[in-house]
Every structure is written in C-alpha cells, then in structure tokens.
Amino acid sequence: MTDLTRRTTLYGIAAGSAAALAGCTEAGVPADENGTDGGDGGDSGGDGNDGTDGEDGVDGDAEGVTTAVQQVGAALSGPSWDRTERRGFCVLITEEGDASWLLGEAPEAARAFVAETDFAESVVLYVESVGPDTCHDEIAFDGVTVEDGTLAADATVRGAESDDVACGEAVTYSAALLRVTSDPRPDAARLSVTDGWGETGTVRDGDGIRDPEGLAGGIRPDHEPSTVPAGFDCDTEGFERHPQGYDGDVNWGGGGGAGSDAGGDGPLALRVVVPGDDDPGSDPLAIGRGTRFRIELTNVSGRVEYVGTRGKYNLELRTEDGWTELRGTDGDATFGYTDEAIGVPPGESLEWEFEMTESGLVEGGPHADALRVCPDLVRGRYRFVFFGAADLAVAFDYEG
C-alpha cells in the first residue's frame, strides 16, 4: 500500500467537525451583468478597500442582513470541478475550522478574513468560478438575502472595466469570500453563478463536485464468476483468519462515511483500477498473477467526508461457503484498530495499492508483520471491503 499523499491529506479526530458545504450547478436565473460594485474594483492593490487583497461591502437585500467580501485571487479547490459541466464551486463555512482543508494555501488576507469572523452571528461563503482571460479574476455579489435558513445571492465573474486593458488569453479560475451576518444565520446556500462567458448555473446545498460515472476503474464485473471454489482452507494448524469488520450486506461502489450504513451513489465512491483495463477486448476487471492494481476511494460530494483509518478493510474470495477472508495469522493476534478519523476533502481520494501475489496483498498493509495469505491464491472472484466507511465494496476476477 502507498502512504497518504497530498491528495489524501487532512486527518481529523471526530466526524463532528465536518464542514457544512454547498456544491454547485444547475441551470438558473442569470445574475445582474454588472455584479456588485463595492468600490471601484479596478485595482488589485492591497489597500484593504477593494481589489484582490481587500474587502468589499455588499448591501444585502433583506432587512437585517449585512455582508462583506474578500477577493481571494486564484481558486483554491484545484479546481476539482469541470467548467464545461458547471459554473463554479462553493463552500458554506459555518464554524471556525470548517474549511481548513480549503484555506491551507490561501493568501494571508483570505485566512485572516475567515479568522476574524464571529461565527456566533455570521457565516462565510467561499465561491469560485472561471473566465476566458486573466482579467476575469474577481467575483462580484448582488441580491444577497437570507430566507428560511437559506442564503441566496447572485455571483458574477468580473472582467476588465475597459477595452483598453490588456488581458492575457488564459482560462482563469478566481475566487472570493462572502461574509453574511444575519439572525438567524443561514445553514444552506443557493447561488446563481455567472462565469466569464456569461453562462449561468445555480449553486445548491449538497451538490457534488465529481461525477461518479467519470471516475477511473469499475465496481465489479457484470457477469458471474467463471470459477467459484468450494472453499479456501489453510492446512496450517491453528491458522486464524482476520475477522470480518462488517456485519451483513455491503454497499457496492458507493455510500456514506464513518458511522454510516448508507449506500448508493455517494458521497463516497469506491473503485478498483486495473492498469490496461481500457485495452480493446480486455476484461476491465480481470487481474493476472503479479499484476499491480489499486483501490480508490473518492469524495464526490461538496463537503468533507470522514472515514476510518485506511487499515480497516477485508480482502476476500467468493467460495461456495460465502466470502472468505484471505489473510490470517499462525499465532495469537489482536486485530485492533484505532478510532482515528481521516477527512477526505471534496474531489480528493484515498488510495490502496496491491500486487496480486500472496505477499503483495499483505505487504505495507495493517498487521503486515503478523498476517499472511493462506492457502495460495486460486482463480475466482475477489473483493475489497472498506469497513472504515459504510462497508463499501468492489470486486474483480483473478485469472491466475
């Protein structure tokens, strides 16, 4: 298995600290083309009154709603969304620390803007969108209201104010922070986002940022296995198999985070990725001996999702007696796992890498010094079950 990379960062200790997020897109009502003035907006200087490094004020349309804007500059999400499918991305920050995964590499002015927010009476909405040139580098807000707990506003990417300004020809992702103070505070967001091409989409709470259909790999073969062995018995006396960490059915390919039993299309998507599975005529989920493959768990939602430690999985073979764990130990062993939680930011993934050999399915994994595969691998249908989330599973065939 590989260690966590930057794609799989952000450790947490409790699922309760997850951010409240709002995802983007869907056709909506066009925003005001002029956006929100908030000063002259033409400079990118750091005088604190306008431009990328300062704050702009925005008049809320609803009585008792006050706002402030901080331009961020370059988008912070990566971005993790496809500009041909959506107009932008947003995050509703309702508590201090909610968006630490997002703001880690943000400009100091943006981090200070969030840090100075009194979350007892305010929320901060992070919004990013995209434009056709380097002058489309700011986001303006208009029509800010709070109704029935939902923050609504128009957000428009703002370009050069004059045709005399020289703009570089490059797709440019920009971002801004909108602080909203109201009583009561909003707990959801709905924005009409207009990008630099004038295309408009609606931001709705809970929308994802990744399409599960576009992820690499597969969930399980669409045919019955050609071989189902009678059993998978180890002839070593006293051999004790790693216990199943789940109880009952599994959720194939998608489901919830730690402490959840929810299946379906998300917010977490599990896939098995086999090198060369796109070759014409090949079985996309068939693996030969010695083949290296990986398991990917991707957060396709617009909020941080928390899962258990990466060692919480079973590797199993389908037999006539049912699904049987491959790994076990020759001696007494306690297969304990901590309750530490890992936060998976929107659009990012956790990965496990294996080699399809007896040693390659154990090396680098949990309890690797005690576990081994017994007996030797046989042809058949195998699966990976991650019980660190909602018992998510994927399967593949081993051809020997």
Secondary structure, DSSP 4 states (H G I P E B T S, - for coil): -PPP-GGG--EES-GGGPPP-EEEEEE-PPPPTT---SS-------SSSSSTTSEEEEEBSSTT-EEEEEEEEE-SS---S-TTT-S-EEEEE-STTTTHHHHTTS-HHHHHHHHT--TTTEEEEEEEEEESSTT--EEEEEEEEEETTEEEEEEEEE--SSTTS----S-EEEEEEEEEE-SSPPSEEEEEEE-TTS-EEEEEET--SS-GGGSSSBSS-SS--S---S-----STT-EEPPPSS-S--EESEE--TT---BSS-SEEEEEE-TTTTSTT--TTEE-TT-EEEEEEEE-SSS-EEE--TT-EEEEEEETTEEEE-EEESS---------EEEE-TT-EEEEEEESSTTTTTTTSTTTTT-EE-S---SEEEEEEETTSS-EEEEEEE--
